[in-house]
């Protein structure tokens, strides 16, 4: 029995050896500063969204100033002063601490202006869910937000820079999320929509993500393949991901155990 996440399933879809190195063997990997910065930025925004929704759930709408203050406390290092912010020399292509704050302020303002007045009622925030595969492996992931409005549930994922051309990249996320919600609430299947909020879009409203029965079938087939795979074969040099794979060195030395 395996313990899986949506992220590990998606890594398996890219390459079986990537899945093994990252999630089974848990080998250390080099992470570039720009990737750390991006992840920190997105996680900070997401945590502020959670903060806002928890407050709204309790009947309190925090002010936009309170949201920005929370951003500053979470985003800026404790030992950084105003001079450091003005003179920092990070790579500007990916943004520095100050420029990303301006980006966050604009995003959070759009978010605040809409959701402070929205009739969406947050009933679950950053809530873990579990799903079992046919072979009893366990999948663990999180519902970012579940809204309720007009007798309908809106199971929502917080995304950044979503593009319709990249829809296939998120099918696994939503297929897993849909089954996780329906397993927990089978009586609400016909009263539920699945979608996302894109925090980097000018349109901050809930956008429905349409899944087909084939999408669900393919997701389950991938889970079956993970459960039944005994040898994680390499794809070294055969797929575009290989050019940036952090496990190129161990992969180059991989040999099938006899």
N, C-alpha and C positions, 0 to 999 in steps of 0.2 A: 504494500500500500504506500502510495506517495502522498506527500503534502505539497500541493500545488497552489499557485496564484495565477491570476490572469497574466501577469508579467512573465512568469516562467513558461506558461503555455505558449505565449507569443515568441519567446526565445526558442522554444522547441520547433515552432513553425519555421523559424529562420534557419536553424541548424541544430541537429541533435547534439553535436559536440559542444556547442555554445551552451545549451541547456545543461549538459552534464558538468562542464567546467564551472559554470556560474552558480547553479542551484543544487547540484548533487555534491561535487567535490568542494565547492565554495572557494575556488582559487582566488587569491588577491589579484586585482586588476587595476591598471593605471586609469585614472579618471582625470580628464583635462579640466583646467580651471574654468573655462567657459561653460562646460557642462555642469560643474558644481554650482556656478553662479545662476545658470538657468533653472536648475532644480530648486535651489534655495528661493529664487524669485517666485516660482510657481507655487511652492509649498507655503511660502509666507502669504501670498494672495489667498490661497485656498483656506488657510487657517483663519484669516480675517473674515472670509465669507462664512465660515463655520461660526465664528464669534458673533457676527451680525445675526445669523439665523437663530442661534441659541437665545440671544437677547429678544428677538422678535417672538420666538416661541413662548417666552415668559411674559409677553405683553409689553415689552419695552423696545422702542426704536432708538438705538444709539445715534447720536449726531454724526454728521460727516467728519467733524473735527475729531470726535472720539475715535473714529475709524483711522484717520490719518495718524493720530497720536499712537495708536496701537501698531500701525505699520512701522513708524520710526523706532519704537522700542524693540520690535522684533527684527528689523532689518539692519539698523546701524550697529556696528560693534560698540560695546560699552566704552572702550577706550578711544573712540574716534571723536575728534572735536571738529568744529566748523572749519578750521584751517585745513585739516586733513581732507575734508570733503571737497574743498575748493581746489586743492592741489594734487589730488590723487591722479595717478597716471596709469589707469588700467586700459586695456585694449578697447577702443571705442567702437569697433565693429560689433561687439557683443554687448556693449553697454557697461558703464561703471556704476558704482554705488549710487551716485547722485542722479545720473541720467535715468536709471531704472526706477528711481523714486518718482520722477516726473511721469514716467510711463504708468507706474502703479497708481499715482494720484488720479490720472485721467480715467483709468479703468475703473477704479473704485468709485469715482464720482458718477459715472454712468450706471454702475451697479446700484449705488445708493439711491439715485434719483428714481430708478424704476422699482426696486424691491422694497423701498420704504413705504411706497403707496400701493404696491401690488396686493391683490386679494389672495395670492398664494399663501397657504398656511403650512409652515414647515412642521412636519410631524415626526421626522427622523433626520438626524444630522450625523454624518461620519459614523455610520452604524455598520459594524461588521456583519457579514453573512457567510454561510457555509453551504457548500453544494457537494454532493457525492457523485462520483462517476459510476458508470455501470459496474466497474471492477472494484468499487469501494475506495478509490483514492479520494482524498479530501481536498476540495478547493476552497480557499479562504480569500475573500476580497471585501470591499467596502462600498456601501451605498453612500455617495457624497451627500445628497439631500433627497428626501422624499417629501413632495408637496401634496397638499390636498386642496381641491377647489371644485365646486359645482359637481359633487359626487364622483369626482375622478381623481385618481392618484397619479402623480407625475414623478417617476423614478428618474433622478437627474444626476448626470455626471458633470463635473466641472472640468472644462477643457481650455486649452490655450492655442490660438491660431488654427482652429479647425478649418479644413478645406474639403469641399465635396470631392475633389480629385483624390483625396486620401481616405475616403470612406471605408475602404476595405481594411485599413489599418485598425479600425475601431470595431469591426464586426464581432471579433472575439470578446471584447469588453462588454458589449451590449447583449450578446447572446448569453453570456454567463450571468450578467446582471438580471436579465429577464427570467431565466430559470431559477435563479436564487430567490427572486421575489415571489414567483409563482409557487415554488415549493413551500415557502413560508405562509403565503396567503392565497391558497388555491381558489378561494371564493371570490377573489378580486381580479381574476384574469381579464374579464371583459370590461373592467372599469379602470384600466391602467394604461398609461402612455409612458414610453421610454424615450429619453432624449438628453440634451446637454445644454449647458450655458457656456458660451465661449467668452471668457473674460477679456480677450484681446479684440473682440469684435465691437463695432459700433452698435450692433444689434444684440443687446444683452438679454433678450427674452429667451424663454424656453424654446428650444428647437427640437422637434420630434425626430427621432432616428428610426427609420422604418426597417424592420427585420422581416425576412421571409422564413417559411418553414425550412427551406433549403439551408439558410444560414444556421439555424439551430441544429440541423442534421450534420452539417459540416463540422460545427463546433464539437458535437458529441463524438464524431468520428476521430477528430484530433485527440480528444481525451482518451479514446480507446487505443489509439496508436501509441500514445505516451505510456499507457498502462502495460501494453504488450511488448514494447520495444526492450530488447535485452542487450543489444549492442548499439551504442551511439556512434554511428558512422560519421566521419568527417566529410565536409564539402570544400575543403581547402582549395582555393583558387577557382572554384566553380560558380560562386555567387558574388554579387557586388559587395556584400557585407564583409567579405574576407579582407578587403582593403583597409578596413578600420577595426578589425576584430582585435580585442585586447589579448586574445589567447592564441595568437598566431604561432608563437614559439612552442608551447606545449603541443599544439595541433600538428606542427611540422614533425614532431617526434613520436606521434601517436602510432601505436602498433596494436593490432588485435590480440587480445589475450588468448593463449592457446588452452 
